[in-house]
């Protein structure tokens, strides 16, 4: 792929050719639509579980089933990342990216046709397989294709654009807020199936990076080192340490976001519902308002995320990757607790934006930092391993949150006077959820513990052999 000789003082985007921009655009769209799918699931999950469960199922049981659905999805995500990360190094980033986009698009559409909770969870697990492969492939594709001067900023922007997919999901949910929630969740999943058309352009137009082609030739001739091999990733000390500690670094952010941050709607929805009921609105208006504000919460969270990821990208360029991660994790820990302790009504929606800024800003660091830890022949494998294997642990986050909430909620309700009404019990359970989320926010401190064992990569070329 062609490159352009430029002055280091020149803006990064001026170093890109038309082919560079095409690669960046396709990789960004694949990840943007991937995130759209993720957020549509978050918005549709609770209503889908309620619609597919037996009539009269207890609310706490529904919350547990919702947690299980999220855990199944995240576990499928982890497995897909491990599989397709290695496949991408072996057969090519572009070809494998097309496969993953097709899987998550089709299985998202099929989720709308689920007849019960079991089928729904099966389709979500299959969707997770496709979703899991996209990040590592898109990041490796851009990292191997773009000039070194442009790479970190382009990868940070790629991750920031994921917030556009998240906001789009929120807008879709707001547009459907007047519909019956027992049916609107199906439309959200049908919308998520649309990215399958992107595969056509990926398969027939996108080329494999010259770096990957050269690495494959070297693997077959001069070096003899395998492409996309986990045996090589862990068998060579040079790559084993970054893989293990990079994985732990990602676990902290992934569990914090998927185990706590993306459950903010479970706090915002009931809090908004309580405020709307106090206005003596009709049940239909309360339901529609709750759905609208839950979607608005997601939009605000991801507007904050967009600016958080741009800020992280800038700070990582100026102060280095590790120092930015250090303050990023501290901020995510503090702000998550602040949000869950203090959010009460729609006037507090700004807190959601602040939490999105801190929690998702870290993910720009993953896009920038992870490809700088591994050589071309292991880049997709290493990035996908670090970013996704932690999701096996992250998959326990929603279950842990649901179980902790159930335990604390039952204790809180039991402590109420015998004459306590349903509203008092609901308030006690909501406060239990706040406490459970605050406890799980401690996972962000794990990220601080592994930073001393990872290298600083600012200003260094990506490793190669």
Helices and strands as residue ranges (DSSP letters): G 12-15, H 18-52, H 59-91, H 93-111, H 117-145, H 148-175, H 181-192, G 194-197, H 198-205, H 210-220, H 230-235, H 237-259, G 261-263, H 265-277, H 283-319, H 321-342, G 346-348, H 349-369, G 370-373, G 376-378, H 379-414, H 422-440, G 441-443, H 444-450, G 451-453
